[in-house]
Amino acid sequence: MTSTNSVPGPRPLRSLGFIHLVPFHKDAPAQGFADAIELFRYAEELGLDSGWVRTRHMQHGLPSPAVLFGALSQATSRIGLGTAVIPVGFENPFRLAEDLATADVLSGGRVLPGLSVHGPGYGDDGVNDRVHDAGWREEDYTYGRIERLREYLAGDPLREIPEYKGIGGDFDSARVEPHSAGLVERLWYGGGSLRSAEWAGSADLNWLVSNISSTENGIRDFAEAQRAQIDAFRAASPRGDAARASVARVIVPTDGATPEQAAKYRAYAEARTPRTEKVHGKNTIIALDVLGSADEIVEFIRTDLAFQAADDYLFELPFEFELADWKQMLFQLATKIGPKLGWTPAA
């Protein structure tokens, strides 16, 4: 692992975007999806480079990013469509490759798949069997699952096509279809440990970190821990310093907010602060939400060790808020915060 001083900072900012849970009311999910489509349309209008969606199973949040991307491909024309992240343990890599490639073709090559791996986590009360079938005990839930997905997206042949004999088989392909050239080059791994960082680098993927991470080697400071991961990622990557890393945090700008919104934002951040003051479980740490004016947020980003080493910045939108709140935050991001960081909106 390289020193946290090995990458001069801050690096030039390549792109600016946001992450959205796509929450919905349990009895009226359609409105949540409609709000998400409107939010992405608005973000594109503001010139933001990308919008990313979280993946949630058995929660009131989006479980199927590729389906939403199909709708977004028709409602937008430029903005990148990212996943932060798809837990591949819930997916068949073959079917996921088909869905991602279909969404990428529909969107004109805008999908940015963010991925993670881990085994089933529903305990031993029978839920794992119902969700994954009994075979989950023998499944590979290691990084190899992502390697399989990458092979499918790359168009590697899976079989030989027999000679066509005039009946059936005339649409057969040796690879996963549709094939979307370039999609395999846009894979991101979302992680929070040195082990994952080193694997993602050696696998020549892009690296994505968020507001949840790990304390390792005695490092308790959140930004320092993430900086160590970014450095380890680039040290392991064949691209070296050119390997791409993105940092995402919950950032809540108060400029332009109504008094009611500002009070709500402040209460939200204060209620979440205690969880950032301790280590959860074995070694999980959580970043403090960044709430303040555009100038205060810019100052925080400029002095944060992880942001200094990142190529791309993502603002994580709070789950519990509403469309008007998210729009206010994106407006500040695109018109005030981004330009102060040297970013220029897309035409």
C-alpha positions in Angstrom: 0.0 0.0 0.0 1.3 3.4 -0.9 1.5 6.4 1.5 -1.6 8.7 1.8 0.7 11.5 0.6 1.6 9.7 -2.7 -1.1 11.3 -4.8 -0.9 15.1 -5.0 -4.3 16.7 -4.3 -6.6 17.9 -5.2 -6.8 16.1 -8.6 -8.7 17.8 -11.4 -12.4 17.1 -11.1 -13.6 15.0 -14.0 -17.3 14.7 -13.3 -20.0 15.7 -10.8 -23.1 13.7 -10.0 -25.5 12.4 -7.4 -26.8 9.2 -5.8 -30.5 8.6 -5.2 -32.3 5.8 -3.4 -35.5 6.2 -5.4 -37.7 5.8 -2.3 -41.4 5.2 -2.6 -44.5 4.9 -0.5 -45.4 1.2 0.1 -48.9 1.7 -1.2 -48.1 4.1 -4.1 -44.7 3.1 -5.6 -45.4 4.7 -9.0 -45.0 8.2 -7.6 -41.5 7.5 -6.3 -40.5 6.2 -9.8 -42.1 9.3 -11.4 -40.2 11.6 -9.1 -36.9 9.8 -9.9 -37.5 10.3 -13.6 -38.2 14.0 -13.0 -35.1 14.3 -10.8 -32.9 12.8 -13.5 -34.4 15.1 -16.2 -33.8 18.1 -14.0 -30.2 17.0 -13.2 -29.5 16.7 -16.9 -31.0 20.2 -17.5 -28.6 21.5 -14.8 -25.7 20.0 -16.7 -24.7 17.4 -14.1 -22.7 14.5 -15.5 -24.3 11.5 -13.9 -27.0 10.3 -11.6 -26.7 7.0 -9.7 -29.3 4.8 -8.1 -29.0 2.6 -5.1 -30.3 -1.0 -5.2 -32.6 -2.1 -2.4 -34.2 -5.5 -1.9 -37.3 -6.0 0.3 -37.2 -2.3 1.2 -39.1 0.7 -0.1 -36.4 1.6 -2.5 -35.5 0.7 -6.1 -34.7 -3.1 -6.6 -34.3 -3.1 -10.4 -32.0 -0.3 -11.8 -31.9 -1.6 -15.3 -35.7 -1.3 -15.6 -35.6 2.3 -14.4 -32.8 3.0 -16.8 -35.0 1.8 -19.7 -37.4 4.6 -18.7 -34.7 7.1 -18.1 -33.2 6.4 -21.5 -36.3 7.8 -23.1 -36.7 10.7 -20.7 -33.0 11.9 -20.9 -30.4 12.1 -23.6 -27.0 12.7 -22.1 -26.6 12.2 -18.3 -24.8 9.0 -17.2 -26.9 6.4 -15.5 -25.0 4.7 -12.6 -25.7 2.0 -10.0 -24.3 2.5 -6.5 -24.3 -0.3 -6.2 -25.8 -3.6 -7.4 -25.1 -6.4 -4.9 -24.3 -9.1 -7.4 -25.0 -11.9 -4.9 -28.7 -11.3 -5.6 -28.2 -11.6 -9.3 -27.5 -14.3 -11.9 -24.5 -12.7 -13.7 -25.8 -14.0 -17.1 -29.2 -12.3 -16.7 -27.7 -9.2 -15.2 -25.4 -8.9 -18.2 -28.4 -9.0 -20.5 -30.3 -6.4 -18.5 -27.4 -4.0 -18.2 -26.5 -4.3 -21.9 -30.2 -3.8 -22.9 -30.3 -0.6 -20.8 -27.0 0.6 -22.2 -28.1 0.1 -25.8 -31.4 2.0 -25.1 -29.5 4.8 -23.5 -26.9 5.2 -26.1 -24.0 3.9 -24.0 -24.7 5.8 -20.8 -24.8 3.0 -18.1 -22.2 3.0 -15.4 -22.6 -0.3 -13.5 -21.4 -0.1 -9.9 -21.1 -3.5 -8.3 -20.4 -5.3 -5.0 -20.2 -8.9 -3.8 -21.2 -10.6 -0.6 -23.1 -13.7 0.4 -26.7 -13.9 1.4 -27.4 -12.0 4.6 -30.8 -12.9 5.8 -29.7 -15.2 8.6 -30.7 -18.8 9.2 -34.4 -18.4 9.5 -35.2 -19.8 6.1 -35.3 -16.5 4.2 -32.1 -17.2 2.3 -33.6 -20.4 1.0 -36.7 -18.6 -0.1 -34.8 -15.8 -1.8 -31.9 -17.6 -3.3 -33.1 -21.3 -3.4 -31.2 -23.9 -1.5 -28.3 -23.8 -3.9 -27.0 -20.6 -2.3 -24.8 -22.6 0.0 -22.7 -23.8 -2.9 -22.7 -20.6 -4.9 -19.6 -18.5 -5.5 -20.1 -15.1 -3.8 -16.5 -14.0 -4.2 -15.0 -11.5 -6.7 -15.3 -14.3 -9.3 -19.0 -13.5 -9.6 -18.0 -10.1 -11.0 -15.4 -11.7 -13.3 -18.1 -13.8 -14.8 -20.3 -10.8 -15.4 -17.4 -8.9 -17.0 -16.8 -11.8 -19.4 -20.4 -11.8 -20.5 -20.4 -8.0 -21.0 -17.2 -8.2 -23.0 -18.8 -10.5 -25.5 -16.7 -13.6 -24.8 -18.2 -16.6 -26.6 -20.0 -19.0 -24.4 -20.7 -21.7 -27.0 -20.3 -22.8 -30.6 -23.2 -22.2 -33.0 -24.0 -25.3 -35.0 -24.5 -24.9 -38.8 -28.0 -23.6 -39.6 -30.2 -26.4 -41.0 -33.2 -24.4 -41.9 -35.2 -24.8 -38.7 -34.6 -22.9 -35.5 -31.3 -21.4 -34.5 -31.3 -18.6 -37.1 -31.2 -16.0 -34.3 -28.6 -17.8 -32.2 -25.5 -16.1 -30.9 -22.4 -17.4 -29.3 -22.3 -14.6 -26.7 -24.7 -12.8 -24.4 -27.0 -10.4 -26.3 -27.4 -7.6 -26.9 -23.7 -6.7 -26.9 -23.0 -3.1 -26.0 -19.5 -2.1 -27.0 -17.7 -0.2 -24.3 -20.0 -1.2 -21.4 -17.4 -3.5 -19.9 -15.0 -0.6 -19.7 -17.4 1.3 -17.4 -17.6 -1.1 -14.5 -17.1 0.3 -11.0 -16.5 -1.7 -7.8 -18.1 -0.2 -4.7 -16.1 -1.1 -1.6 -14.9 0.0 1.8 -11.8 -2.0 2.6 -8.2 -2.3 1.6 -8.7 -5.8 0.4 -11.5 -4.7 -2.0 -9.5 -1.7 -3.1 -6.5 -3.8 -4.0 -8.7 -6.4 -5.8 -10.6 -3.7 -7.8 -7.3 -2.2 -8.8 -5.7 -5.4 -9.9 -8.9 -6.3 -11.8 -8.6 -3.0 -13.7 -12.0 -1.8 -12.5 -12.9 1.7 -11.4 -13.2 2.4 -7.6 -16.2 3.9 -5.8 -16.3 4.7 -2.1 -19.3 6.1 -0.1 -20.1 7.3 3.4 -19.6 3.8 4.9 -16.1 2.4 5.2 -13.8 0.4 7.4 -11.2 1.3 10.0 -8.0 -0.7 9.3 -4.4 -0.6 10.4 -5.3 1.6 13.4 -6.8 4.4 11.1 -10.0 5.7 12.7 -10.3 9.0 10.8 -12.8 8.4 8.0 -11.1 10.5 5.2 -7.7 9.1 6.0 -9.1 5.5 5.8 -10.7 6.2 2.4 -7.5 7.9 1.2 -5.5 4.8 2.1 -8.0 2.7 0.1 -7.7 4.9 -3.0 -4.0 4.8 -2.8 -4.0 1.0 -2.5 -6.4 0.8 -5.4 -4.1 2.8 -7.7 -1.0 1.0 -6.5 -2.6 -2.3 -7.6 -4.1 -1.1 -10.9 -2.2 -1.5 -14.2 -3.3 2.0 -14.9 -1.5 3.3 -11.8 -2.2 7.0 -11.1 -4.6 7.1 -14.1 -7.0 4.6 -12.4 -10.3 6.3 -11.8 -11.7 6.7 -8.3 -15.0 8.3 -7.2 -15.9 9.6 -3.7 -19.6 9.8 -2.5 -20.8 11.5 0.7 -24.1 12.7 2.1 -23.8 16.5 1.4 -26.7 18.8 2.3 -26.4 22.4 1.0 -28.5 25.0 2.9 -28.2 27.8 0.5 -31.5 28.4 -1.3 -33.4 26.4 1.2 -36.6 27.7 2.8 -36.5 28.2 6.6 -38.6 25.0 6.9 -36.2 23.1 4.6 -33.2 24.4 6.5 -34.7 23.3 9.8 -35.5 19.9 8.5 -32.0 19.4 7.0 -30.4 20.5 10.3 -32.5 18.1 12.4 -31.7 15.3 9.9 -28.0 15.8 10.2 -28.0 16.2 14.0 -30.0 13.0 14.4 -27.5 11.0 12.3 -24.4 12.4 14.0 -24.2 9.9 16.9 -23.7 7.0 14.5 -20.5 8.6 13.2 -18.9 8.7 16.6 -18.4 4.9 17.1 -17.2 1.8 15.3 -20.1 -0.5 14.3 -19.6 -4.2 14.4 -16.1 -5.4 13.7 -14.7 -2.3 11.9 -17.4 -0.3 10.2 -17.2 3.5 10.3 -19.6 6.1 9.0 -18.8 9.6 7.7 -20.3 12.7 9.2 -23.0 14.3 6.9 -21.8 17.5 5.5 -24.3 20.3 6.0 -23.7 24.0 5.3 -23.5 26.8 2.8 -21.9 26.3 -0.6 -18.7 27.9 0.7 -18.5 25.7 3.7 -19.1 22.6 1.6 -16.4 23.6 -0.9 -14.0 24.2 1.9 -14.7 20.7 3.4 -14.2 19.0 0.0 -10.9 20.8 -0.7 -9.5 19.8 2.7 -10.8 16.2 2.8 -8.0 13.7 2.0 -10.3 11.3 0.1 -11.9 14.0 -2.1 -8.4 15.3 -2.8 -7.5 11.9 -4.4 -10.8 11.4 -6.3 -11.5 12.0 -10.0 -15.3 12.2 -9.6 -17.5 13.5 -6.8 -21.0 12.2 -6.0 -23.5 13.8 -3.6 -25.6 11.2 -1.8 -29.2 12.6 -1.5 -30.8 12.0 1.9 -33.4 9.2 1.7 -36.1 10.8 3.8 -36.7 14.0 1.8 -38.9 15.0 -1.1 -38.5 15.9 -4.7 -38.5 19.7 -4.0 -35.7 19.2 -1.4 -33.6 17.1 -3.8 -34.0 19.6 -6.6 -32.9 22.4 -4.3 -29.7 20.4 -3.4 -28.9 19.6 -7.0 -29.4 23.2 -8.0 -26.8 24.3 -5.5 -24.5 21.5 -6.5 -24.7 22.5 -10.2 -24.8 26.2 -10.0 -22.7 27.1 -6.9 -20.7 24.2 -5.4 -19.5 22.6 -8.7 -18.3 25.8 -10.3 -16.4 26.8 -7.1 -14.6 23.5 -7.4 -13.6 24.2 -11.0 -16.3 22.1 -12.6 -18.2 23.2 -15.7 -21.8 22.0 -16.4 -22.3 20.0 -19.6 -23.9 21.8 -22.5 
